[in-house]
C-alpha cells in the first residue's frame, strides 16, 4: 500500500522562494501544489483541499489574508493549518495575521530548518504524529 502523502499548498508569487519551498518538502511524502496568485490559490484550495497552506501576504492580485479568511469560514477547510510566510515583519502585521486565523507566522528571509520545524509542528497538531513523522523522516534523509 502506498503511503499517504501530505498535500501542501504554497501561495507565493516569488518564483525563487516557490522553488526553495518545493525542495524543502520531498516528493516521497508530499504533494506540493504551487500557486502564484490568490486566484490560483483559490482554485487549488477548492480542487485539492490541502493538509497545509503556506501563504504569502503580498500577492499580485491581493493580500493573502483573503485566502486565510476564506479557509477559516469554510467548514471543510477550517482546521487546515495555515502558516503565513511573508516579508511583512512589523509586529502589527504578525498580530493581524494570527488574529484573522493563521496558525503561525514566519517572516522572510527564513531559515529552512525553522520552516521545517514549524510545518512539522502544525501537521502533528492537525493530522497526528504519523503524517508529521513521515515528512520529518523524508526531510532528514535529504539533508546534507
KAFEN-V926141 format. One line per field, one symbol per residue. psi: psi as a letter, one per 20 degrees, with the letter a starting at -180 (. if undefined). burial: + if it has 9 or more other ideal C-beta (glycine too) atoms within 8 Angstrom, else -. A space follows every 10 residues. Layout:
psi = ???
burial = ???
This chain:
psi = ppqpqpoppo opioghgggg hhhhoqhhip opppqirggh ggghgghimr iqpppqgnqh japhhghggg ghiohhihjp ppoporioiq hhggggghhi iqhrppqqqq pghggggggg gghghhjrhg ggggggghgh hiq.
burial = -----+++++ +++---++-+ ++-+++--++ -+++++++-+ +++++--+++ +++++++++- ---+++++++ ++----++-+ ++++++-+-- --++-+++-+ ++-++++--+ ---+++-+++ ++++-++--- ++-++++++- ----
